[in-house]
Amino acid sequence: MSKIKFFLGESMPLEMHKVRVVQKLNLIPIEKRKQALDDGGYNTFLLKNREVFLDMLTDSGTNAMSDRQVASMMVSDDSYAGSETFYRLEKELQSFFGMKFFLPAHQGRACENIIAKTFVKPGDIIPMNYHFTTTKAHIELNGGKVEEVFTDEAVKITSTNPFKGNFDLDKLKKFIKEVGVSHIPFARIEMGTNLIGGQPVSLENIKAVANICHKNNILVVTDASLLADNLHFIKEREEACKNMSLHDIVLEIAKVTDVMYFSARKLGCARGGGICVHDVKLFDMMKDLIPLYEGFLTYGGMSVREMEAMAIGLEETLDPEMINQGPLFIEAFGKKLMEQGIPIVTPTGGLGCHIDARAFLPHVKSEEYPAGALAAAIFLVGGIRGMERGTISETRNPDGSEHPASVELVRLALPRRVFTMSQISYAVDRIAWLFKNRDLVQGLDFVEEPKVLRFFIGRLAPINNWSEKLVKKFREDFGDSL
Ligand SMILES: *Cc1c(COP(=O)(O)O)cnc(C)c1O
């Protein structure tokens, strides 16, 4: 938590950095935003950046780099094999995680491909606190299935539980007994549980999960993509960790982890990824796949510039004032939204603010994708691009029926160090207006539906042309405002 106290009472997140490079933004009129939605199939993934004012789609690869990171990119050593840059990054990772071996990959999902190909056989079931879209897809492509063993708190939208990302340990034990260890090659712990609102896992829970797994000869795989936010929350919310340094906490997590992987598009504020292990046997099991899918073992599909920036970014992740910037902004954003009566996931977590689309649009059925419709409407009224994290992000049942998501969320990601508080206030203003006019928003219908990960490039259309009605009301209320 920021150590600064304020005289005027209201506390606010205060940036411990200054902005020295800026990028001009466009805010196009609402009629053009509607055209952009029509052209992009009401899928915020298919919008063009020039149409977007505040890009809150994701924190993946969009975090602002530090001056030290940018400077490091200039001294990278470029070589197909054996570059100095690789050895610098390897050394940084060995120190960061205390794990001896490192396999580079071009991003987080590429690590998931390597891990799933190496360890998952048809019939296997992988327990985890919650799935992530690409993780589940890779496990299923290799004939496995995913079993979520979260606590009842995890999918409660409003809660005061500080660690909604925790495993339910009894469910995990029961699951292992029922399925049998021969079908469970590993358990996966996701830090900063993405799809339920960037909710953290406690260090205590991580250790307990690892203990159960290791007693049963099950490997522990930790997805550290959202480690930075999770670290902040462990330090802030877990009594036993108050006096530990951030690095101590990372090392404790890594100590009980067999296979650590991460997306460096998030962790380390660069672009890339990697897998770290303690044991040379695990390293040998995976290493042949790296040149096949990623690139040679000393770059794994990453540019050397990004690798240099990642090494510095990892080092900076151990600075409390660097990693608190995201969570504190998200908390302030969430507070302002709640003051307007807007339903969000609480407590606020990492990576973004999550609006509860089921409560925002109670009249839209799951089969008509409330979170997808709300994400499109938020773009329409404010040029703010969020991401659907609801039923569109799920996969249909084998019989073709919809599989309604347990929670219907619109995520407004706050890439680290990118937005200012006035931009956040603008977003709150537009979302508050939309909330007042929410009856005008209806659902969406698929026009083009891909079989795998349909949320990325699927195209939809608004039921009953609701977007037109919303544009009309906007003009009535705001005149010629952008
Ligand atoms: C983003 C993310 C991934 C995938 O990483 P990419 O670099 O986008 O491929 C995996 N797991 C979690 C928890 C993530 O947030």
The ligand as an SDF file (V2000), in Angstrom:
LIG
                    3D

 15 15  0  0  0  0  0  0  0  0999 V2000
   -2.2410  -14.2760  -20.5940 C   0  0  0  0  0  0  0  0  0  0  0  0
   -2.2080  -15.5140  -19.8600 C   0  0  0  0  0  0  0  0  0  0  0  0
   -1.7240  -16.6810  -20.4480 C   0  0  0  0  0  0  0  0  0  0  0  0
   -1.2950  -16.7400  -21.8860 C   0  0  0  0  0  0  0  0  0  0  0  0
   -0.2330  -15.8970  -22.1520 O   0  0  0  0  0  0  0  0  0  0  0  0
    0.0240  -15.2790  -23.6060 P   0  0  0  0  0  0  0  0  0  0  0  0
    1.3600  -14.6520  -23.5150 O   0  0  0  0  0  0  0  0  0  0  0  0
   -1.0680  -14.2920  -23.8660 O   0  0  0  0  0  0  0  0  0  0  0  0
   -0.0250  -16.3970  -24.5740 O   0  0  0  0  0  0  0  0  0  0  0  0
   -1.6940  -17.8170  -19.6720 C   0  0  0  0  0  0  0  0  0  0  0  0
   -2.1190  -17.8060  -18.3980 N   0  0  0  0  0  0  0  0  0  0  0  0
   -2.5980  -16.6990  -17.8050 C   0  0  0  0  0  0  0  0  0  0  0  0
   -3.0410  -16.7500  -16.3810 C   0  0  0  0  0  0  0  0  0  0  0  0
   -2.6570  -15.5180  -18.5120 C   0  0  0  0  0  0  0  0  0  0  0  0
   -3.1510  -14.4200  -17.9180 O   0  0  0  0  0  0  0  0  0  0  0  0
  1  2  1  0
  2  3  1  0
  2 14  2  0
  3  4  1  0
  3 10  2  0
  4  5  1  0
  5  6  1  0
  6  7  2  0
  6  8  1  0
  6  9  1  0
 10 11  1  0
 11 12  2  0
 12 13  1  0
 12 14  1  0
 14 15  1  0
M  END
$$$$
